[in-house]
């Protein structure tokens, strides 16, 4: 006896992406029974129908079981597949945590009778970094360097901005604050002007790298927000910095 093999392929985020459904069924009624709940769950425009009508035989109550499996909890799975091969069910993909992974398998099992076998290939997705974390990770403990007392980037400073521009170009932030800071040596008014000028240089540099300048706000805080003591050279070096902050 030849049973059908039906597979749902989830592309990217299943809540917003496309779903491809492929396989063989014996008639249009069975096909409609699969597509109807998928259209309801994901939207008709997001379901790509590749189901074929072929001389295959369905296990008893197969249509009913499949329709039960196509339920809202499937949208918790991304980058995955639900494959139903006769009375064998395979599910793969990513969910957000271990509890979700176990609950998904349990829910599927309760929808099936003892003639069905479930293979749970779900994995817990790695937590993605926030945009701010990406910036902080890219910078590490490095400081965007300028020539002493000037608003001109050093070679090392330019290299760091070159490296940072790549992830910035892929982000969807509403506003990026570029904040200049100095140490406390000299007049505060001069340091404020210098910090603002350096922040503007960074903004212009990023703009030349293709970053949307309308989303960047440059400002200077001078010596007012130190991160280390200004009593020693090491602390003053840490205070002379450019800060990048994503504004929600």
N, C-alpha and C positions, 0 to 999 in steps of 0.2 A: 504494500500500500504506500503510495507516495503522498506525503504530507507537504503542505506549503511551508515556505520560509518567508516570514514577513519581517522587515527591518525598518526601524525608525532611526534616522541619522540626525542627531542634533548638532547644529552648526553654531559655534560660539555660544553666546548667551541665549538660552532657549526662550527667555522671556521676551526677547526683542528680535532674535534672528530667525533664519529660515529652518524649516523642518523638512527633510526629504524622507518620503515613505516609499519603499520599494518592496517587491516580492510578487508572489503569484496567488491568486484566489480563483475559485471555480466559477464565480458568477458576479454580476453587477450588484446584487443585493449584498453580498459579502464585502465587496469593495466599498459600497456606500456606508456600510456599518463601521468601517475603519475610518473613512474620511470625515464623516459627520462629527464624531467627537474631537477629531484633530482640528477641524475648522473652528469648532466652538472654543477649543482650548487655546489655539495659537492664532486664529484668524485665517480665513480662507486664502488671503493673499500671501501668507507666510508658509503655506503648505505646498510643497512640490510633489505632485502625484506621479509616481513611476510604477504604479501597480499594474500588473498584467493579468488578463483573464486567461487561464490555462487549465488543462485537465488534471487538476490536483484534488485530493480528498482531504476534507477537514476532519479533525478529531471531534468527538461529540461535544457540543456546546462551545466550540472554539470561538465563534463570533462573540458570544456572551462574555467569555473570559477576556478576550482582547479589549472589548469595550470597557471592561472594568479597569484594565491596566492603564488605559488612556485617561488619566485623571489629573487634576491640578497639581498633584505632588510631583509629576514628571517635570514641571517647570523649575524644580529645585536642582535639576541635573543640567550641567553644561558640558560641552565637548564629549558627548556620549552617544550611546546606541542602546536601543531596546530591540532585541532580536528574539523573535518567537518562531522556533523551528519545530513544528508539530507540537509536542507536549514538553519541549525544552525551552526555557526562557533564559536569555542572557541579558544582563544589564551592565553597562560600563559607563564611565564618565566621572565627572567631578561634582562633589557636594561640599558644603561649607564646613562641616564638622563631623566628628565620629558618630555622634548621636543621630544626626541626619542620615548618615550612611546606613546605620543599623536599622533605623526606623523605616527607611525606604524598602529595604529587603524584607522586613517583617510585614509591611503593608502589602507588598506584592504577593508574598506567600499566602496571606490570608484571603486573597482574591481567587486563589487557585485550589483545585482539589488535589488529592494525593497522587493522582496520575501524572502531575506536572513536576518537573525538576527545575529548580532555580539556581542559576550561577550568578553570584553577586560579585561583579568586578568594579564596583564603585570605589573611588578613592577620595580622600579629603584634599581639597585644593589648597595649595600654598597661598598664604595670605599675601596679597599684592601690597606693595608699598604705596603709601599716599604720595601725592606729588611733592609735598614738602620733604618727605623722607628721601625721595629720589634726589632732590637737590642737595640735601644734607649729606647723603651717602656719596654723591659725586664729588662734593667739595672735600669731604673728610675733615681733616684738621688743617687743611691748606688755607692760605690767605691770598686773596687777589692782590698782588703786589703792584706798587706804583714807585716811580722815581721819588727819591727823598724830597719832601716839601713841594711836590708837583702833582698835577692831575694828569700825568702821562703814564700809561701802563708799561711795566717792564715786560720782557720777553716771557717770563714765567707767568706773569699776570694775564697776558694775552692767551697763553696756552691753556690756562684754567678756564677762561671764558669760552675758548674754542670747544673744550670738552663739555662744558655745561650747556652750550647752545643746542647740542643734539637732543638731549631729553626735553629741554624747554620747548623745542619746536613741536613736540608730540603731545604737549599737555593742553588741557582745556580750561585752565584757570581763568577767572574773571579779571584778576588784578595781581600783578607781581610787584611787590615793593622792593626796590633796590636802595638800601640804606647805607650811607657812608658814615664811618666812625674814625676818630683820630685818638691819639693819646692826649695828655694834658699839657704837654710842653708848648709854651708860647701863649699868645693871647687867645682867649676863647673865641672871639669874633673871627679871627683869622682861621682858626680850626674849623669853625662852622662853615665858613666859605669854602675851605679846602675840601671838607667832607662832601658838601653839596656838589662841587665841581667834579669830584671823583665819581660820585654816583651818576652824574649826567654822562660822563665819559663811558661808564659801563653800559648805560642805557643805549647810547649811540653805537657802541661796539656790538651789542646784541642785535640791535636793529639792522646793522650791516650784515649780520649773520642770518637774517631772515625772520627774526622774532618781531612780532607785531608790537610796535612802539606804543600804540594806543592802550595796550594792556599793561604797560610798565610805568610805574610812578617812581621817580627818583627823588630822594630827599637826603639831607645830611643832619646828623645829630652831634657832630663835633666830638668833644670829649665827655659828653653828658651821660653816656651809657657804657661805661667800661665793663669788661668781662674779666679783668685782672688788675692787679695793683700797678699804678703808674710809678711806683717807687724804684723799679728796677728795669733794666733794658728788656728782659724777657716779657714782663707784663706789658710794657709799652708796645712791644711788637705785636702782641696779641690784640691789643686794643685798636691798632691801626688795621681796620678790616672793612670789607663790604659784606653786608648782611642781605640775604635774599629771603623774602617772606611771601608765601602765598596768602592772599586775602580771600576768604571763602565768599 
